[in-house]
Amino acid sequence: SGAEAKSPMPDDPVDGGTFRIQSKATGKQLALLGSSEGGVFRKNHIVPRDQGVVWEVEDVLQGFRFTTQSVFPLAPETGEHIGRLASNHERQVYAHKPNEGYFQMWWPQNLGDGYWVLLNAATRFALDGNYTDIYTRNPNYGDFQRWGFFAAPLEP
């Protein structure tokens, strides 16, 4: 019939909800490097994957924070197994040990089409990415900076 399968519409990011975060342009999701790829203890770089990690949304006064589990698999004895989506002035995006800093705070902007632009509170850069890398850059509100939230259960 020529009818294409319509991909599901993203969900709204709600406080306490758990989601996979997917690029509108690439269909890739925010994921972590595998434990065999570096084993960084303080931060773990975010990469695009077909299936990313599950992020828990926390809506706080200053914006949104996104937290994920199993970030530092090579440091289980320290108990540092969660990380927050963070960025820096060098435009890198990573999961970092939780703190209350603005580099881990994001201002989501609803674009009215089910997708959101996420501006970093510290740098004012927008979450961006392509098929091989996730980074931040000046906001342009194009499809590579539009992110969909798809409800997903927290993994055990």
C-alpha positions as CSV (number, residue, x, y, z in Angstrom):
1,S,0.0,0.0,0.0
2,G,3.1,2.2,0.2
3,A,2.1,3.4,3.7
4,E,5.2,3.8,5.9
5,A,5.3,2.7,9.5
6,K,4.8,5.8,11.5
7,S,7.3,6.1,14.4
8,P,5.6,6.7,17.8
9,M,5.4,10.3,19.0
10,P,7.7,11.2,21.9
11,D,6.3,11.6,25.4
12,D,6.5,14.7,27.5
13,P,9.4,14.7,30.0
14,V,7.8,14.6,33.4
15,D,9.3,14.9,36.8
16,G,10.2,11.5,38.1
17,G,9.7,9.8,34.7
18,T,12.2,7.5,33.0
19,F,13.0,8.0,29.3
20,R,15.3,7.2,26.5
21,I,16.3,10.4,24.8
22,Q,16.4,10.2,21.0
23,S,17.6,12.6,18.3
24,K,14.9,13.6,15.8
25,A,17.5,13.9,13.0
26,T,19.4,10.6,13.5
27,G,17.1,8.4,15.5
28,K,20.1,7.7,17.8
29,Q,19.8,7.8,21.5
30,L,22.0,9.1,24.3
31,A,24.2,6.2,25.4
32,L,27.3,5.5,27.4
33,L,30.6,4.2,26.3
34,G,31.0,0.5,27.2
35,S,33.1,-0.3,30.2
36,S,35.7,-1.7,27.8
37,E,36.1,1.7,26.2
38,G,38.1,3.7,28.7
39,G,36.7,3.1,32.2
40,V,36.7,6.8,33.2
41,F,35.8,7.1,36.8
42,R,34.7,10.7,37.2
43,K,32.9,11.1,33.9
44,N,31.7,8.9,31.1
45,H,31.3,10.4,27.6
46,I,27.9,10.2,25.9
47,V,27.8,8.6,22.5
48,P,24.9,7.9,20.0
49,R,23.6,4.4,19.9
50,D,20.5,2.7,18.4
51,Q,19.4,2.0,22.0
52,G,20.6,4.3,24.7
53,V,20.5,4.3,28.4
54,V,17.4,5.2,30.5
55,W,17.4,8.6,32.0
56,E,15.4,9.7,35.1
57,V,14.0,13.2,34.8
58,E,14.1,15.5,37.8
59,D,12.4,18.9,37.5
60,V,14.0,21.3,39.9
61,L,13.6,25.0,40.4
62,Q,16.6,25.9,38.1
63,G,15.7,23.4,35.3
64,F,15.8,19.7,34.5
65,R,18.4,17.2,35.6
66,F,18.9,13.8,33.9
67,T,20.3,10.9,35.8
68,T,21.2,7.4,34.7
69,Q,22.4,4.2,36.3
70,S,25.5,2.0,35.8
71,V,27.7,4.9,34.7
72,F,31.0,3.8,36.3
73,P,31.1,0.0,35.9
74,L,34.8,-0.2,36.8
75,A,34.3,1.5,40.2
76,P,31.5,-0.6,41.8
77,E,33.2,-0.6,45.2
78,T,32.9,3.2,45.4
79,G,29.1,3.2,45.1
80,E,29.4,5.8,42.3
81,H,27.1,4.1,39.9
82,I,24.9,7.0,38.8
83,G,25.7,9.9,36.7
84,R,24.0,13.1,35.5
85,L,23.9,14.4,31.9
86,A,26.5,17.2,31.9
87,S,28.4,19.4,29.5
88,N,31.3,21.8,29.6
89,H,32.7,24.9,27.8
90,E,34.6,22.6,25.4
91,R,31.2,21.3,24.2
92,Q,31.7,17.8,25.4
93,V,28.7,15.9,26.8
94,Y,29.1,13.2,29.4
95,A,27.6,11.5,32.5
96,H,29.3,13.0,35.6
97,K,29.1,12.2,39.3
98,P,26.0,14.1,40.6
99,N,26.6,17.6,42.0
100,E,24.4,20.6,42.2
101,G,26.2,22.6,39.5
102,Y,24.7,24.3,36.5
103,F,26.8,22.2,34.1
104,Q,24.4,19.3,35.0
105,M,21.3,21.5,34.6
106,W,19.3,21.7,31.4
107,W,16.6,24.1,30.2
108,P,14.2,22.1,28.0
109,Q,12.3,24.1,25.4
110,N,9.2,22.5,24.0
111,L,9.1,23.1,20.2
112,G,5.4,22.0,19.9
113,D,6.1,19.0,17.7
114,G,6.8,16.5,20.5
115,Y,10.5,17.3,20.5
116,W,12.6,19.5,22.8
117,V,15.7,21.5,22.6
118,L,17.9,21.1,25.7
119,L,20.0,24.2,26.6
120,N,22.8,23.7,29.1
121,A,22.2,26.1,32.0
122,A,26.0,26.8,32.5
123,T,27.1,27.2,28.8
124,R,23.8,28.1,27.1
125,F,24.8,25.7,24.3
126,A,22.2,23.3,23.0
127,L,22.5,19.5,23.1
128,D,23.4,18.4,19.6
129,G,24.8,15.4,17.8
130,N,25.3,13.4,14.6
131,Y,25.5,9.7,13.8
132,T,28.9,9.4,15.5
133,D,29.1,11.9,18.3
134,I,27.1,13.9,20.9
135,Y,28.1,17.4,21.8
136,T,26.7,20.9,22.4
137,R,26.8,24.0,20.1
138,N,25.1,27.3,19.6
139,P,21.3,26.9,19.5
140,N,19.8,26.7,16.0
141,Y,16.7,24.7,16.8
142,G,17.3,22.4,13.8
143,D,16.4,18.6,13.8
144,F,19.9,17.7,15.1
145,Q,19.1,19.7,18.3
146,R,15.6,18.3,18.7
147,W,15.3,15.5,21.2
148,G,12.4,13.1,21.8
149,F,11.6,11.5,25.2
150,F,10.3,8.0,25.0
151,A,9.0,6.5,28.3
152,A,11.1,3.5,29.4
153,P,11.3,1.5,32.6
154,L,14.4,1.9,34.8
155,E,16.6,-1.1,34.1
156,P,17.4,-3.4,37.1
